[in-house]
Amino acid sequence: MNKEKRQEVFKQIMGNYPTGVTIVTTTTEDGTPVGLTVNSFASVSLDPLMLLWSIDHRVSSLKEFTEGGKFAVHVLAEEQRELCQTFASKHTDRFSTCNWALSPNGLPIIEGTFGVFECKTFKAIEAGDHTVLIGEVIDLQVDKEKDPMLYHRRVFGAIPKEFYNQKLPV
């Protein structure tokens, strides 16, 4: 299988792998908030609390995320599809479309999300055309009244309610 075909099959498989959806935020040197939609997100460690996400080298805010020393990962709530699309677009002032505030840690925190992890950068690892950022969680919050957004087959949505009523085998 040639390189282009392998890449196409890779995208088909990954596009059919259900994930949550996040927006990652930080600030520029002058304090301007920047952020983007990310679904390459995973937990790394419980002790200490660590997570990871990856950023494409072509993203205009790459330097802010790789050199800024801290970032916030927002796990989006199921009703935040429009916000997800805004932060995935080339829209220049993404923060004008949502309510947000700087946290005591100096990070832009978007209101209404399912959960937020504020992190200090532990390590940045170049991997192919992306950089993997590992963050140590320094603060976190969750809204237990909300449900997270799901991304599957290039569609955003809610976790089907019947999943909540299933009993797990013991």
N, C-alpha and C positions, 0 to 999 in steps of 0.2 A: 504494500500500500504506500503510495507516495505521500510526501509531507502535507500537501493541501488536503488530501482525502483524510489523513489521520487527524488533522486539525478540525475538519468538518465533523467527523465522527465524535471526536472529543467534545466539541460544542454541543452535539446532540445528546450525548450522555449527561454532561454537566447541566444542560438545560432541562433535563428530565429528573434531576436530583432535587427534591424539595429542600428549600432553605428558608431561613428567616431573611428579613431585609433590614439593613441598618443605614443610618446616616452617620458619617464620621466628621467631627468638627475640630477645628483648632483656630488659632489666630495668626496673622502675619506679625512681623516685628513691630509694626505700628499699632497693633491691637485690632485690626480689621478681621472680622470673622470669615472663615472659609469652611466649606463643607462639601461633601459629595455622597451620593448613594453607593453603598457597598453591600454585596452579598457574600463576599469571600471572608467569612468571619467564623472563628471557632474558639472554644476554650482551650487552654494549654495546661494550667496548673491550679490546684486548690491551695497549695501551700508553698510559696505565696500565691495569691490570686493573680492569674495571668491569662491573657487572651491574645489572639492574633487576628490580623486582617492584612490584605494585600492591596497595593496601589500600582496602577499602570504607570510606567515611566513617561508616558505622553501627557499625563494630567498636569495642567498648568500650575496647580498648587502642590506639586510633588515636594519641592524644597521645604515648604512650610510644615508638611507632615513628617518628612524624614529628618529634618534638622531642628524642628521646634521643641522637641523634648517632652511634649505632652499632647494628648488628644482625648476626645470623648466619643464613645460609641453609643449611639441611640438605637435601641431595638424598636422599630416602628410598630405602632398599634395598627390593627386591621383596617381602621377607617382613614389612615394617612396616605392613601394611594397618590393623591394629588401632590402632596409634599414630597413623596418618594420620586415622582416624575420630575418635579421642579429641580431637586438636587441632582438628578441624573442628566439634566439638560445643560445646555451651554448658557443658560440664563446667568447674567453676571451678578445680580444682586439677589441671590437666593434667599437671604435672610429677611428681605422686605416682605416676603410672602408668609411669614410665620411669626409667632410670638416666641421670643427667646430672651435670655439674660446671661450675663457672665456669672459663673459660679465663684465661690471663694477661692477656687484653684485657678481662676483666670481663664476658664474654658467656656465657650458659647454652648449653652444648654437649651435645647428646643423643648418647648412645652408640649404636653399631650402625648408623649411617647409611652410605650409599654415599660421600658426600662432604660437606664443610662449607666454606663461604666465610664468613670473618669480615670484616665491612666497617665502614668509617666512612662516614657519610652524606655524599655529595657534593652531592646536590640532591634536593629534594622538589618535585614539580610537581603542582598540582591539575589534574585532568582529569576533567570530568564528576562522577560520584558516587564517584570514587576519587582517591587520591593516588598518583602514581608515585614510588617511591623509587629513586634511583640511588645505588649504593654503590661505593666504591673498596675493592677487596679488600686487606686488610692481613695476612691469614693464611689458609691453606687446607690441607685434608687430604683424602685419598682412601683408601678401602679397596678395593684392586684385586681382592680375593677376592669381592666382592659385585657384584651387578648392580642397576641402578636400577629403581625402580617406574615403571610406565607407567599413564597415565590416558587412557581412550578410551571414548566413548559412556557416560559416567558409571559406568564400571567400572574398578577398580584391578587391575593384574596385572603379570605379568612380560613382558619382551620375549621373543617366541618364539625358542627356541634355533636354529631353522633360519636365522634372520637372521644369526647369527654365522658361519655357514659359507658365506655368499654371497661371491663374489669381485666386487669393484668393477671396473667398466670402466676401462681405462687411458686 
